[in-house]
Amino acid sequence: MRKDSTLIKGLLRKIDEGNLTEKDENLIKLLKLSHDKDQTKRLTRRQLERAVSRNRQAIFQKSEEPKMHHRKKRIHHTLVYGVAASVAILVLFFSIYFSTDLARINSSVENESEQATENLYTTGDKIKRITLADGSTIFLNKESTISLRKGKFNAFIREVWLDEGEAFFIITKDANRPFIVHSPNGVSTHVLGTSFNIKSYNKLPDQVISVNTGKVQVFNEHQQEIILEPNYKVSISSQDGSFTSGKTDALSVAEWRTGKIVFENASLGEISFRLKQYFDVELIYDEMKFSQDLIYTHFTPEMPLEEVLTILGRLVNATFHKEGKKVYLHKQPVHQKRE
């Protein structure tokens, strides 16, 4: 009894501190299994609270009885009632715990099981093409990762996860199985049969989804919805999930599949990100001075870096100088016209 009591107290302390180990959780699960086998009906929380109250009253009543017994016998009764009450309260506690916190633990385990990766596709500095079992095609840009999770892509359901990067999807139409792409920050894109592009790099402030053909339904983490038609896009803020939609040249945006480096109203931050990807240089600049610059252009990986930087300088009215793998961009003052 003392060993069991010490074990229970240790578990209670760890639960209270939120410091359960995997071994502790497994032990609690075993206790739950044995607990469930002995019960045909689960108590409600109100029933449990009433039972606790009854036990407490019983203990107090016993303690107030006339002191008529021998000391040894009184000690014996105290121990019996104390142990009985402790066991009752512990059983009640674990009943409550099993119906609340253990549900959370089980849910967590189930979620981890559900999210176990079945297939993982990732790219380094190469563009990759993937054909899925349903005939759909995915192009993965540099530094991108897509995963298929167990039980989420089969004859009844089609879901994939764009964990990082950029991908262009050509989806085989299947009215009975909508195709869903999950991307970071709780964003999901739902389609039946269409082609579209998702750009979702962690280092960029927004996700951008643009549609080439068909219709696309996009949800943010708050379950707000927007429907996009061909040559429309939505930018989704990584900070608050807000939508900013507008027109786009979807065909041009997706030309990265051919090796082009395409920018559509891109910030200097995105330019800097791509220069690092393709030319392995770091762009150093004053963010405040270039915050209003949006760039529409394209490069190719075969272009000399000096040519790329010269074009960039003209577009944002800046000069540059290179030191090793760092490129320093300097904003030129705007000259007022002489009258």
BELTA-V881333 format. One record per residue. N is the residue number from 1. SS is DSSP state (helix for helix, strand for strand, loop for the rest). Layout:
n/ss
N/SS
N/SS
This chain:
n/ss
1/loop
2/helix
3/helix
4/helix
5/helix
6/helix
7/helix
8/helix
9/helix
10/helix
11/helix
12/helix
13/helix
14/helix
15/helix
16/helix
17/helix
18/loop
19/loop
20/loop
21/loop
22/helix
23/helix
24/helix
25/helix
26/helix
27/helix
28/helix
29/helix
30/helix
31/helix
32/helix
33/helix
34/helix
35/helix
36/helix
37/helix
38/loop
39/loop
40/loop
41/loop
42/loop
43/loop
44/loop
45/helix
46/helix
47/helix
48/helix
49/helix
50/helix
51/helix
52/helix
53/helix
54/helix
55/helix
56/helix
57/helix
58/helix
59/helix
60/helix
61/helix
62/helix
63/helix
64/loop
65/loop
66/loop
67/loop
68/loop
69/loop
70/loop
71/helix
72/helix
73/helix
74/helix
75/helix
76/helix
77/helix
78/helix
79/helix
80/helix
81/helix
82/helix
83/helix
84/helix
85/helix
86/helix
87/helix
88/helix
89/helix
90/helix
91/helix
92/helix
93/helix
94/helix
95/helix
96/helix
97/helix
98/helix
99/helix
100/loop
101/helix
102/helix
103/helix
104/helix
105/helix
106/helix
107/helix
108/helix
109/helix
110/helix
111/helix
112/helix
113/helix
114/helix
115/loop
116/loop
117/strand
118/strand
119/strand
120/strand
121/strand
122/strand
123/loop
124/loop
125/loop
126/loop
127/loop
128/strand
129/strand
130/strand
131/strand
132/loop
133/loop
134/loop
135/loop
136/loop
137/strand
138/strand
139/strand
140/strand
141/loop
142/loop
143/loop
144/loop
145/strand
146/strand
147/strand
148/strand
149/strand
150/loop
151/loop
152/loop
153/strand
154/loop
155/loop
156/loop
157/loop
158/strand
159/strand
160/strand
161/strand
162/strand
163/strand
164/strand
165/strand
166/strand
167/strand
168/strand
169/strand
170/strand
171/loop
172/loop
173/loop
174/loop
175/loop
176/loop
177/loop
178/loop
179/strand
180/strand
181/strand
182/strand
183/strand
184/loop
185/loop
186/loop
187/strand
188/strand
189/strand
190/strand
191/strand
192/loop
193/loop
194/loop
195/strand
196/strand
197/strand
198/strand
199/strand
200/strand
201/loop
202/loop
203/loop
204/loop
205/loop
206/strand
207/strand
208/strand
209/strand
210/strand
211/strand
212/strand
213/strand
214/loop
215/loop
216/strand
217/strand
218/strand
219/strand
220/loop
221/loop
222/loop
223/loop
224/loop
225/strand
226/strand
227/strand
228/strand
229/loop
230/loop
231/loop
232/strand
233/strand
234/strand
235/strand
236/strand
237/strand
238/loop
239/loop
240/loop
241/loop
242/loop
243/strand
244/strand
245/strand
246/strand
247/strand
248/loop
249/loop
250/helix
251/helix
252/helix
253/helix
254/helix
255/helix
256/helix
257/helix
258/helix
259/loop
260/strand
261/strand
262/strand
263/strand
264/strand
265/strand
266/strand
267/loop
268/helix
269/helix
270/helix
271/helix
272/helix
273/helix
274/helix
275/helix
276/helix
277/helix
278/helix
279/helix
280/loop
281/loop
282/strand
283/strand
284/strand
285/loop
286/loop
287/loop
288/loop
289/loop
290/loop
291/loop
292/loop
293/loop
294/loop
295/strand
296/strand
297/strand
298/strand
299/strand
300/strand
301/loop
302/loop
303/loop
304/loop
305/helix
306/helix
307/helix
308/helix
309/helix
310/helix
311/helix
312/helix
313/helix
314/helix
315/helix
316/helix
317/loop
318/strand
319/strand
320/strand
321/strand
322/strand
323/strand
324/loop
325/loop
326/strand
327/strand
328/strand
329/strand
330/strand
331/strand
332/loop
333/loop
334/loop
335/loop
336/loop
337/loop
338/loop
339/loop
